[in-house]
Amino acid sequence: NLKVRTSAGLVPLSNFITRTPVPKLAQIDRIDQKRYFDIKAGVADGLVKLTAEDGTFTIVAEDAMTDAQRDAVTNGSLKREVVNGNERIAFVESWQRWQFACGDQL
């Protein structure tokens, strides 16, 4: 069971992704003799990334932000950014590159 390091500690990767089995693999795609996986990511509407001054961040639904978080954004101690699908895909792709670089060490 793979885990992702977050500000709250190690969290199972299954909290972030779902894997859907396909009935039959018709072909194996390769690039530079390595298997190629097509990864798609969906992002719910209304997610925001709140980044603290020390670089730690959390992603929450905008309508679920606490009053303290809203105040911190207003006074500048938290930076608010809208989360888009490309950021989510980039994170998954960087994790995948790291996984293949580590090989059997996981």
Helices and strands as residue ranges (DSSP letters): E 3-6, E 9-12, G 13-15, E 30-31, E 34-35, E 47-52, E 57-61, G 62-64, H 67-75, E 78-82, H 85-102, G 103-105
